[in-house]
């Protein structure tokens, strides 16, 4: 008859755990997602404007009242596989923008062809959370969430 003590069970578990190592499988999409994830804490800066959304580059319809944003073509296009923006890996990602002590969380649904890298083009409702529409353009910061 064998007597098993807590110490011997813990020793066996420790031995088994030390023998097991997990090796992640890396795919291109995993690497691309990691690039966005690693930038979450990094603040980008740019010009914030607003536009009236409709059918966006991500293939979804949105309206003025939705909390959505268009990314600069310079930031959006490198993540478009095979030239199809509907499959862009940034579509549906969320970011938080900051201006004058205010912030808004928005979802990426479109591409801004006239924006420079770091610039964001908000729906009117999203822009109003940061500044009055009559201001038109502000400079702010943002990060991925």
C-alpha positions as CSV (number, residue, x, y, z in Angstrom):
1,X,0.0,0.0,0.0
2,X,1.3,3.4,-1.0
3,X,0.8,6.5,1.1
4,X,0.7,9.8,-0.8
5,X,1.5,12.9,1.1
6,X,0.7,16.5,0.1
7,X,4.5,17.1,-0.3
8,X,4.8,14.2,-2.7
9,X,1.8,15.3,-4.8
10,X,3.3,18.8,-5.0
11,X,6.6,17.4,-6.1
12,X,5.0,15.3,-8.8
13,X,3.0,18.4,-10.1
14,X,6.1,20.6,-10.1
15,X,8.0,17.9,-12.0
16,X,5.2,17.6,-14.6
17,X,4.8,21.4,-15.0
18,X,8.6,21.8,-15.5
19,X,8.5,19.3,-18.3
20,X,5.7,21.0,-20.2
21,X,6.4,24.1,-22.2
22,X,4.0,25.8,-24.4
23,X,5.2,27.2,-27.7
24,X,2.9,29.6,-29.3
25,X,2.1,29.2,-33.0
26,X,2.8,32.4,-34.8
27,X,0.9,33.3,-37.9
28,X,1.0,36.6,-39.9
29,X,-2.4,37.6,-38.3
30,X,-1.0,36.9,-34.9
31,X,2.0,39.1,-35.6
32,X,-0.2,41.9,-37.0
33,X,-2.4,41.8,-34.0
34,X,0.6,41.9,-31.7
35,X,1.8,45.1,-33.4
36,X,-1.5,46.8,-32.5
37,X,-1.6,45.3,-29.0
38,X,2.0,46.5,-28.3
39,X,1.0,50.0,-29.2
40,X,-2.0,50.2,-26.8
41,X,-0.1,52.2,-24.2
42,X,1.5,54.5,-26.8
43,X,-0.3,57.7,-27.5
44,X,-0.4,58.9,-31.1
45,X,-1.2,62.4,-32.0
46,X,-2.9,64.0,-34.9
47,X,-5.5,66.3,-36.3
48,X,-9.1,65.4,-35.4
49,X,-11.9,66.3,-37.9
50,X,-15.4,65.0,-38.5
51,X,-17.2,63.6,-41.5
52,X,-20.7,62.2,-42.2
53,X,-20.3,58.4,-42.4
54,X,-22.2,56.1,-44.7
55,X,-20.8,53.0,-46.3
56,X,-17.3,52.8,-44.9
57,X,-14.1,51.1,-46.2
58,X,-14.8,48.3,-43.7
59,X,-18.0,47.4,-45.6
60,X,-20.4,48.6,-42.9
61,X,-23.0,51.3,-42.9
62,X,-22.8,53.9,-40.1
63,X,-24.6,57.1,-39.4
64,X,-23.9,60.5,-37.8
65,X,-25.0,59.3,-34.4
66,X,-22.6,56.3,-34.2
67,X,-19.4,56.5,-32.2
68,X,-17.1,55.7,-35.2
69,X,-13.9,56.9,-36.7
70,X,-12.0,56.8,-40.0
71,X,-8.2,56.2,-39.8
72,X,-5.7,57.9,-42.0
73,X,-5.1,56.0,-45.2
74,X,-1.4,55.9,-44.2
75,X,-2.4,54.0,-41.0
76,X,-5.2,52.0,-42.5
77,X,-3.8,50.7,-45.8
78,X,-0.8,48.7,-44.6
79,X,-3.3,46.4,-42.8
80,X,-5.4,45.7,-45.8
81,X,-4.9,42.2,-47.1
82,X,-5.0,41.6,-50.9
83,X,-6.3,45.2,-51.5
84,X,-9.7,44.4,-49.9
85,X,-10.4,47.0,-47.2
86,X,-13.4,45.0,-45.9
87,X,-10.9,42.6,-44.5
88,X,-8.6,45.2,-43.0
89,X,-7.6,43.9,-39.5
90,X,-8.1,47.3,-38.0
91,X,-11.8,47.3,-38.9
92,X,-13.8,47.0,-35.7
93,X,-10.8,47.8,-33.4
94,X,-11.5,50.4,-30.7
95,X,-9.5,53.4,-29.8
96,X,-9.8,56.2,-27.2
97,X,-9.2,59.8,-28.3
98,X,-8.3,62.7,-26.0
99,X,-8.7,66.5,-26.4
100,X,-8.9,69.3,-23.8
101,X,-9.5,67.0,-20.9
102,X,-12.3,65.1,-22.7
103,X,-12.2,61.6,-24.2
104,X,-14.3,59.4,-26.5
105,X,-14.2,55.7,-27.4
106,X,-14.8,54.9,-31.0
107,X,-14.7,52.0,-33.4
108,X,-12.7,52.0,-36.6
109,X,-15.1,51.6,-39.6
110,X,-13.5,53.7,-42.4
111,X,-10.5,55.1,-44.1
112,X,-9.7,58.8,-44.4
113,X,-8.0,59.5,-47.8
114,X,-7.2,63.1,-46.9
115,X,-5.7,62.5,-43.4
116,X,-2.1,62.2,-42.5
117,X,-0.7,59.5,-40.3
118,X,-2.1,59.8,-36.8
119,X,-5.1,61.9,-37.9
120,X,-8.6,60.7,-37.1
121,X,-11.9,61.6,-38.8
122,X,-14.8,61.2,-36.4
123,X,-18.6,60.9,-36.9
124,X,-20.3,64.1,-35.7
125,X,-21.5,62.6,-32.5
126,X,-18.0,61.3,-31.6
127,X,-16.4,64.7,-32.5
128,X,-19.0,66.5,-30.3
129,X,-17.7,64.5,-27.3
130,X,-14.4,66.3,-27.7
131,X,-15.3,69.7,-29.2
132,X,-18.1,71.7,-30.8
133,X,-18.6,71.0,-34.5
134,X,-18.1,74.7,-35.2
135,X,-14.4,74.3,-34.2
136,X,-14.0,71.9,-37.1
137,X,-10.4,70.8,-36.4
138,X,-8.5,70.1,-33.2
139,X,-5.2,68.5,-32.4
140,X,-5.4,65.6,-30.0
141,X,-4.0,62.3,-28.9
142,X,-5.3,58.7,-29.1
143,X,-4.4,55.1,-28.3
144,X,-5.8,51.6,-29.0
145,X,-8.0,50.1,-26.3
